[in-house]
């Protein structure tokens, strides 16, 4: 029997870079939100642990052996002392290196799915998640949350956006998260309060690196019915919340053909 687990796209409603942590990572304050759509991860019983990759963005990933999904599965298997394997299939609908947590969401989906399949304590997945990446704990929850520290110290919040229609657009440009953070000027521009009054401190850096991001933001700003517009994470994906599904769908039909788009809702 095949089981399927969604890997919802992650959005940063705001992202403030506050400084550096003792381990060298950047200290941030962010509000995570998640879409109802994203990648999918399926599993069937098997003696060995394997990963196949399919979907429109499968070709942009490296070898399955280097995929974060397999790394997550191997770490969980080792930590839980599991003897059995699993045949995993990742269907990749989200673009790679796009600021919407694709790899982290996929790894988190693997932790959730294999916790069920192998019948192990969910706390083991919670222990493993931070070792896989700063966004993986938030993606493991896949619920609206405030993230502090490196983004992995989480507190569930009600941002008032659940059910909101959302449009994600990526100009088909990859942005290096590491390079964006390295270009941060070190200035703490202040704490995160209400996310609607917040900012994404990485947005101007990413726009300078990839001017097409600015073009996407400008395009979204002239669409009818938007209530909020921002770049997510380190880019290059930008998003807009809409006052209605009809307004969002009208915008979808006008998205330039060369840009990737996803019409969804906030979970």
C-alpha positions in Angstrom: 0.0 0.0 0.0 1.3 3.5 -1.0 1.1 6.4 1.5 1.5 10.0 0.4 2.6 13.0 2.4 2.4 16.6 1.2 5.4 18.9 1.5 3.7 22.3 1.6 5.4 25.3 0.2 6.8 27.6 3.0 6.4 31.4 3.0 8.1 34.0 5.2 5.5 36.7 5.9 8.3 38.7 7.4 12.0 38.0 8.0 14.2 40.2 10.2 17.9 39.5 10.4 19.0 40.5 13.9 22.6 39.5 14.1 24.9 36.4 14.4 24.6 33.4 16.7 27.6 31.8 18.5 27.6 29.0 16.0 28.0 31.4 13.1 24.4 31.2 11.8 22.4 34.3 11.4 19.9 35.2 14.2 16.5 35.9 12.6 12.9 36.7 13.6 10.3 35.4 11.1 6.7 34.4 10.6 6.4 31.1 8.8 3.2 30.3 6.9 2.4 27.4 4.6 0.4 26.8 1.5 -2.0 24.0 0.8 0.1 23.0 -2.2 3.7 21.9 -2.7 5.7 18.8 -3.4 4.5 15.2 -2.7 6.3 12.3 -1.1 5.1 8.8 -1.5 6.3 5.6 0.2 5.8 1.8 -0.2 7.2 -0.9 2.0 10.6 -2.2 1.0 13.6 -4.0 2.5 16.1 -1.2 1.4 15.9 2.6 1.7 15.6 4.1 -1.8 14.5 7.4 -3.4 13.2 8.1 -6.8 12.5 11.6 -8.0 9.8 12.6 -10.5 7.8 15.7 -11.5 8.4 18.9 -13.5 11.5 20.0 -11.4 13.1 16.6 -10.9 15.7 17.4 -13.5 17.0 20.4 -11.4 17.9 18.2 -8.5 21.2 16.4 -8.2 21.6 12.7 -7.5 18.9 11.1 -5.3 21.8 10.0 -3.0 22.5 13.6 -2.2 18.9 14.6 -1.7 17.8 15.9 1.8 14.9 13.5 1.8 17.2 10.5 1.8 19.5 12.1 4.4 16.4 12.7 6.6 15.3 9.1 6.2 18.7 7.7 6.9 19.1 9.9 10.0 15.7 9.0 11.3 16.3 5.3 10.7 19.6 5.3 12.5 18.3 7.4 15.5 15.2 5.2 15.9 17.1 1.9 15.4 14.8 0.8 12.6 15.7 -2.3 10.7 13.3 -2.0 7.7 13.6 0.1 4.6 11.2 2.1 2.5 10.8 3.0 -1.2 10.3 6.7 -1.4 9.2 8.7 -4.5 9.4 12.5 -4.4 7.3 14.4 -6.9 8.9 17.8 -7.3 6.4 20.5 -8.2 8.3 23.4 -6.5 11.4 25.1 -8.2 14.8 24.5 -6.6 16.6 27.2 -4.5 13.5 29.4 -4.6 13.0 30.6 -1.0 9.9 28.5 -0.3 11.5 25.7 1.6 11.4 23.0 -1.1 14.2 20.9 0.2 13.4 21.5 3.9 9.7 20.8 3.2 10.6 17.5 1.5 12.9 16.4 4.3 10.1 17.3 6.9 7.6 15.3 4.8 10.0 12.3 5.0 10.2 12.6 8.8 6.4 12.7 9.1 5.8 10.0 6.7 8.4 7.5 8.0 7.4 8.2 11.6 4.0 6.7 10.6 5.3 3.9 8.4 7.9 2.7 10.9 5.7 3.4 13.9 8.2 5.3 15.9 7.9 8.1 18.5 7.3 11.5 16.8 9.7 13.1 19.3 12.6 11.4 17.4 11.7 13.3 14.2 11.6 16.5 16.3 15.1 15.9 17.5 16.4 15.1 14.0 14.8 18.0 12.2 17.2 20.8 13.4 20.2 18.8 12.3 18.9 18.8 8.7 18.5 22.6 8.4 17.2 25.7 10.1 13.8 25.6 8.3 13.1 21.9 8.7 11.6 22.2 12.2 9.1 24.8 10.9 8.4 22.6 7.9 7.9 19.6 10.2 5.0 21.6 11.8 3.8 23.1 8.6 1.7 25.5 10.6 1.9 29.3 11.0 4.6 30.0 13.6 7.0 32.6 14.8 10.6 31.5 14.3 13.6 32.9 16.3 17.2 31.9 16.8 18.2 30.5 13.4 14.5 30.1 12.7 14.3 26.8 14.5 13.0 28.1 17.9 9.3 28.1 17.2 6.0 29.3 18.7 2.7 28.8 17.0 0.8 32.0 16.2 -2.4 33.1 14.6 -1.4 35.5 11.8 -5.0 35.8 10.6 -4.3 34.6 7.1 -5.5 31.0 7.2 -7.6 30.3 4.1 -6.3 33.4 2.3 -5.9 33.0 -1.5 -2.2 33.3 -2.4 -0.2 33.5 -5.7 3.4 32.5 -5.8 5.7 33.6 -8.6 9.3 32.8 -9.4 11.0 34.3 -12.4 12.9 31.0 -13.0 16.0 32.3 -11.2 17.9 30.4 -8.5 19.3 32.4 -5.6 22.0 31.1 -3.3 20.8 31.4 0.3 24.3 31.4 1.6 25.4 34.2 -0.7 22.3 36.4 0.2 23.1 36.0 3.9 26.8 36.7 3.3 25.9 40.0 1.7 23.8 41.2 4.7 25.4 44.4 5.9 25.3 43.5 9.6 22.9 46.3 10.5 20.1 45.3 12.9 17.1 47.2 11.6 14.9 46.3 14.6 12.7 43.6 16.0 9.7 41.9 14.4 6.3 43.0 15.8 3.2 42.8 13.7 4.3 41.0 10.5 2.3 43.3 8.3 4.5 46.2 9.4 7.6 44.1 9.1 10.0 43.5 6.3 12.2 40.9 4.6 15.8 42.1 5.2 17.0 39.8 2.5 14.7 41.2 -0.2 16.9 44.2 -1.3 20.0 42.0 -1.4 18.2 39.4 -3.5 16.8 42.1 -5.8 20.3 43.5 -6.4 21.6 40.0 -7.2 18.6 39.1 -9.4 16.8 42.2 -10.7 14.0 40.0 -12.1 12.8 39.7 -8.5 12.1 43.4 -8.5 10.2 42.9 -11.7 8.0 40.3 -10.1 7.3 42.4 -7.1 6.4 45.4 -9.3 4.1 43.2 -11.4 2.3 41.9 -8.3 1.9 45.5 -7.0 -0.4 46.4 -9.9 -2.7 43.4 -9.7 -6.2 44.1 -8.5 -7.3 42.7 -5.1 -3.9 42.1 -3.5 -3.7 42.7 0.3 0.0 41.9 0.9 3.1 41.4 -1.2 6.5 40.2 -0.3 9.5 38.1 -1.3 9.8 34.8 0.6 13.0 33.7 2.3 16.1 34.5 0.4 14.2 34.5 -2.9 13.6 34.4 -5.7 9.9 33.4 -5.2 7.6 36.3 -4.4 4.0 36.1 -3.3 0.8 38.1 -2.9 -2.2 37.5 -0.7 -5.6 38.4 -2.3 -8.9 39.5 -1.0 -10.7 36.8 -2.9 -10.1 33.7 -4.9 -11.6 35.4 -8.0 -9.1 38.2 -7.8 -6.2 35.8 -7.4 -7.4 33.7 -10.4 -7.7 36.8 -12.6 -4.0 37.6 -11.8 -3.0 34.0 -12.5 -4.2 34.3 -16.1 -2.0 37.4 -16.6 1.3 36.0 -15.3 4.0 36.1 -17.9 4.5 32.7 -19.5 8.2 32.5 -18.7 7.6 32.8 -15.0 6.7 29.9 -12.7 3.4 30.3 -10.8 1.4 28.5 -8.1 -2.1 29.5 -7.1 -2.9 28.2 -3.6 -4.3 29.0 -0.2 -2.7 29.6 3.2 -3.2 26.6 5.5 
